[in-house]
């Protein structure tokens, strides 16, 4: 066995774990930590025949690490060294080291919280900070504190900031290995490029194949970019030497992944197109050239919408260094970075922990099963985001996994035992008693993998039923290497992987293998509604949809399900005000009403309809934001009618009421009096009347529901009722409706300006009156609008005496010329007032 850099520090690491129960190992890429460290502890006395568990963040890395360690012992996988990953287990009765993916550790802990037959748990590549790794470490720490004080924990990483982790492990020792890497010549772009990332990668691959020797590992954001680059490379002439193009990403089958990391045949070169799956843990044989696009795809969860979207983000500097290191593991290499040195200065130092940006429903369920309702009871490297955790708990209560106090239910325990996401686990458990368990398993498998349709744009063929039909078709027939369903090319290996997953779950749930082959495809929408009740969508008039949660959604491409009155969106994005629907199935209203009867609320809606100026009364069945049914309500509650009518008056304004001149004058008189004595007179201003409609007007509105009904009101009597009986005489005295002038006429007082009430009177009717008339205890002079015989104002004054003495004579000269037949005396104070052309003799 060749010597690796990690070998030099293994004695120190073993010594630390003999003396303590925790340690942190920081080892550079290529040091050999993944394959040498577990073997070094097999004969340690504290192991006492117990197993060693090593967690890997990815299935491919777990399988490869187990194979390498088994080979170094001269054994097959499943003897001393084995692995457990989803749908693939290779362990035996003699297995001492199990390489497992992170979610499997959680299942082991829930089954056996003390991990009685485990001596050491190793968290490899912890710098990736996956949600399951953080959860697994938190549970192991509490298990050791409460149940197993001798349980050893080792955290390993190549780029980890070790001090915070060591502090979390109660000041665990830090052991470092410098590793051994060959020099890597690193190239940057000279200037920022606006060219699409696929074009940049293709051009750089061509350049590297011509200039450099060895195999190429190209990092791209996701499977879509990988497929496009692969298609372009296949079309190109890449020289005389055979070139093998090998995609490598998480959703490929294990055979396709193994093919990508296997060494080339003699005389062959290899181009591996990978996502961040190839950053750590595994060595891709023959690679001496790395092409790094500088991008990766990560999930971002929004507690506001309850949706997760994939975002393409810049890699962190630590991830970029990991990627570059792949070129120098076996020999000197070269790394092409498709960004500038200036852009690198803006990149984050390390990757954001997944716990900050992901859906926490699965974690919240695991904590509840563990017996923890407050995550603060556990030790975390980063605290859980409160909003996301609260949203997750709310979803679990809705699915029946938790009760209102946050305690796990029997249904929740069964959901957790499945290992599926809470939504899909709930869907299958609900489907089984309906005789739809097989379909639910197939649907869950389809939703758990990438799209099996080739060459379709996101949302273009959104009907998830066609995917289920496609995997059934592939399973029933001897499909050719290229198969089609409804004219769409299928990814056959993925179809078979999905069917294998569905068969695994059918077996796990005790469902007959052939169940799901009946004509049950119409039930996909119903099952999806159980998994995604918040994404039940109702078609609007414009062809868009309203989700049960209240958000908008749309099918970007017109297709058969675009006309469905109701559908369930299994996959959609979280961009803008309307989410684009990628996968969905129609659902019948009757199915929604029967399945969610306990969540459908019947409400009486009594409201004002402005256009008709009337109150409408409706009975509604509402499912969240969706109105499922609506009908006229024959006998609405009188109080509801009153409230709606008052709302209508508030919206339309007081002009909706039947104001007479008498009523309007009384309202203005009260405003005037309130200005004089606020404590003794009611506030009848429009603002206060609108604000207090229920108090002064409400009792008079019972039985009314429209603007036409309001015409029966007597506003004068209603306003008069605001004044105590004993003050009504004072009202007439201090704010009279009319003033008798010297001519004997009774002239109405205009109170529209409460600061200055107006008396509009012909000048001739005021002859002989020496002082301005006053109201309100003689304190407020009226503003006199003195009028011509034609009732046009010729003078405005609050000082009648001064007018007679000064302005009258100029006014008289003007009026006498225009109205010669009228009476214009030289001495107005001695003249006889008249409401005629001339006074009677």
LINHU-V95767 format. One line per field, one symbol per residue. phi: phi as a letter, one per 30 degrees, with the letter a starting at -180 (. if undefined). A space follows every 50 residues. Layout:
BEGIN
phi=???
END
This chain:
BEGIN
phi=.ddcededceedddddddcbcbabccbdeidjddccdeddcecddddhid dccbccdbddddddddddddddcibcdjcdcbbbbdiabbbbdcdccccb dddddddddddbedhecccbcccdhdddhddddddedddddddddcbbdc ddbbcbacbddddddddddihddccbbdibbddbdcccddbdccdedddd dedddeddddcbcjdccccbdadddddddedddddcccjdddcccbdbad ddddddddddcddddeiccbcccbddecdbiccceidbbcccdibbcbdb ccddciccbdccbdddeddddddedddcdcaebbbccdacdddddddddb ddddddbcdcddddddddddjcccdddccbdbdddddddddddddddddi dbdddiddcdddddddddiddeddddeddddeddicddddddddddddcd dddcicdeidbdddddddddddddddcdddebbbbhicdcddededdddd dddddeddcicedddjcddcdddedddddddbddcdbcdcddidbcdedj ddaacdcdaeddcddbbccdbacbcidbdddcbabdbdeddddddcedcd ccbcccbdcedchaccbbcbcbcidccdbbbdcdbddedddddddddddd ddjddddddcedddddddddddddddbedcbddcdedddddbeddcceec cejcaadddddddcddddddddceedcdddeddcbddbbdcedjdccdcc cdcddaecbcbdeddcejcdbddbbhhiccddddcdcdedicdcacacbd eddddbdedddeedddddbddddbddcddcdddaccdbddd
END
